[in-house]
Amino acid sequence: MNEQEYDRMLSIRPTSGLQVLSSSIHQNRYEATPYAALEALTAEHPFHQQDGLVDFGSGKGRVPFFFHHQFQLTATGVEVNGSLYQEALENQANYMKKKKNRAGSVRFERCLAEEYKVEKDQNKFYFFNPFSTQIFMKVVNNISKSAEKHPRIVDLILYYPTTEYIHFLHDKTAFHLEKDIKVPGYFEKDEHERFLIFRLNLANT
């Protein structure tokens, strides 16, 4: 399916390119992950109904809707921008009319990413460069503290990863690089078209 067909299936209003929606130096412009990239990710990295996914900078909700549709897992979108949050809620209402009998759930929280309270059953955290490295560091610290309090395996899923994010995870955290997934048809033209998955395994500690 192409982008428009996926949007129709998931009841998402069409998304057009980049949108500059914040005057804060810490909040990056919103851009939706291509469905082709999400397909490449799920083909190479397992997801399960028992997973709890959090998408930081979730925009109109494409990533939470996609993963709930594919795996019937519980997906949470975290978005600070009011207009995008409202659009996500409208999309959610339309989506749930079609998917009301499915397992799992989709919900959205409007708050600063660094103030989001990580839940003990959340183990997959998605980032498409939504904010500055300073905020990313705080968010990762919150995730790490949650994993220490409630030991489990957690994955950070970075799409189109920045050098700053990568260096921080390598140099300042206990996360290790678990997988490097190149997006077919995209990576050949742009080497940043990839997913890096960093894992923290505290399940047996």
Solvent accessible surface area in square Angstrom, and as a share of the most:
residue,aa,sasa,rsa
1,M,127,0.57
2,N,81,0.41
3,E,60,0.27
4,Q,107,0.48
5,E,67,0.30
6,Y,10,0.04
7,D,8,0.04
8,R,157,0.57
9,M,52,0.23
10,L,0,0.00
11,S,18,0.12
12,I,8,0.04
13,R,126,0.46
14,P,109,0.69
15,T,31,0.18
16,S,88,0.57
17,G,52,0.50
18,L,80,0.40
19,Q,44,0.20
20,V,121,0.70
21,L,67,0.33
22,S,47,0.30
23,S,122,0.79
24,S,48,0.31
25,I,153,0.78
26,H,62,0.28
27,Q,32,0.14
28,N,69,0.35
29,R,142,0.52
30,Y,23,0.09
31,E,75,0.34
32,A,16,0.12
33,T,4,0.02
34,P,29,0.18
35,Y,2,0.01
36,A,41,0.32
37,A,0,0.00
38,L,0,0.00
39,E,68,0.30
40,A,13,0.10
41,L,0,0.00
42,T,29,0.17
43,A,84,0.65
44,E,104,0.46
45,H,3,0.01
46,P,75,0.47
47,F,10,0.04
48,H,101,0.45
49,Q,94,0.42
50,Q,154,0.69
51,D,12,0.06
52,G,4,0.04
53,L,1,0.00
54,V,0,0.00
55,D,7,0.03
56,F,2,0.01
57,G,31,0.29
58,S,5,0.03
59,G,0,0.00
60,K,14,0.06
61,G,0,0.00
62,R,12,0.04
63,V,7,0.04
64,P,0,0.00
65,F,0,0.00
66,F,0,0.00
67,F,0,0.00
68,H,1,0.00
69,H,30,0.14
70,Q,78,0.35
71,F,53,0.22
72,Q,61,0.27
73,L,0,0.00
74,T,54,0.31
75,A,0,0.00
76,T,1,0.01
77,G,0,0.00
78,V,2,0.01
79,E,14,0.06
80,V,48,0.27
81,N,31,0.16
82,G,19,0.18
83,S,63,0.41
84,L,5,0.02
85,Y,40,0.15
86,Q,97,0.43
87,E,45,0.20
88,A,0,0.00
89,L,58,0.29
90,E,73,0.33
91,N,0,0.00
92,Q,37,0.16
93,A,57,0.45
94,N,62,0.32
95,Y,0,0.00
96,M,57,0.25
97,K,146,0.62
98,K,124,0.53
99,K,21,0.09
100,K,147,0.62
101,N,142,0.73
102,R,82,0.30
103,A,39,0.30
104,G,38,0.37
105,S,43,0.28
106,V,6,0.04
107,R,69,0.25
108,F,16,0.06
109,E,63,0.28
110,R,143,0.52
111,C,36,0.22
112,L,67,0.33
113,A,9,0.07
114,E,43,0.19
115,E,106,0.47
116,Y,14,0.05
117,K,167,0.71
118,V,28,0.16
119,E,71,0.32
120,K,130,0.55
121,D,92,0.48
122,Q,7,0.03
123,N,30,0.16
124,K,13,0.06
125,F,0,0.00
126,Y,2,0.01
127,F,1,0.00
128,F,40,0.17
129,N,25,0.13
130,P,17,0.11
131,F,7,0.03
132,S,21,0.13
133,T,34,0.19
134,Q,104,0.46
135,I,10,0.05
136,F,0,0.00
137,M,82,0.36
138,K,111,0.47
139,V,1,0.01
140,V,2,0.01
141,N,71,0.36
142,N,43,0.22
143,I,0,0.00
144,S,20,0.13
145,K,118,0.50
146,S,12,0.08
147,A,0,0.00
148,E,113,0.51
149,K,158,0.67
150,H,68,0.30
151,P,69,0.43
152,R,30,0.11
153,I,67,0.34
154,V,0,0.00
155,D,1,0.01
156,L,0,0.00
157,I,0,0.00
158,L,1,0.01
159,Y,2,0.01
160,Y,68,0.26
161,P,7,0.04
162,T,42,0.24
163,T,73,0.42
164,E,102,0.46
165,Y,5,0.02
166,I,38,0.19
167,H,105,0.47
168,F,25,0.10
169,L,0,0.00
170,H,97,0.43
171,D,103,0.54
172,K,151,0.64
173,T,36,0.21
174,A,81,0.62
175,F,9,0.04
176,H,90,0.40
177,L,75,0.37
178,E,68,0.30
179,K,62,0.26
180,D,56,0.29
181,I,7,0.04
182,K,94,0.40
183,V,1,0.00
184,P,97,0.61
185,G,50,0.48
186,Y,79,0.30
187,F,51,0.21
188,E,130,0.59
189,K,181,0.77
190,D,43,0.22
191,E,112,0.50
192,H,80,0.36
193,E,23,0.10
194,R,51,0.18
195,F,0,0.00
196,L,12,0.06
197,I,0,0.00
198,F,0,0.00
199,R,51,0.18
200,L,11,0.06
201,N,71,0.36
202,L,33,0.17
203,A,48,0.37
204,N,140,0.72
205,T,126,0.73
